[in-house]
Amino acid sequence: MTTRTLNHRTDVLFAPSRSAATLFSLNPGAAVTPIETAGTWVRIDAAGRRGWISAERMDAAEAAPKPQK
């Protein structure tokens, strides 16, 4: 999997929804690994911690992974 970089301070959420609970926050420049997508949301792994962020929060270097079935 490809590591990506965050553009902004980002709240990592429990579910792919703006109303979901915040699990933790990451600072700009933090490295994350995309795991799966759901619409405009990406589930990421950040040093073993996982959650959902908006895809627009990541750099645009590569496309997000395809949704898992």
GINOR-V255289 format. One record per helix or strand of 2 or more residues. SS is the DSSP state (2 for helix, 1 for strand). FROM is the first residue (numbers start at 1). TO is the last residue. If there is no record, write none. Layout:
<<SS | FROM | TO> <SS | FROM | TO>>
This chain:
<<1 | 3 | 6> <1 | 10 | 13> <1 | 22 | 26> <1 | 31 | 38> <1 | 41 | 46> <1 | 49 | 54> <2 | 55 | 57>>
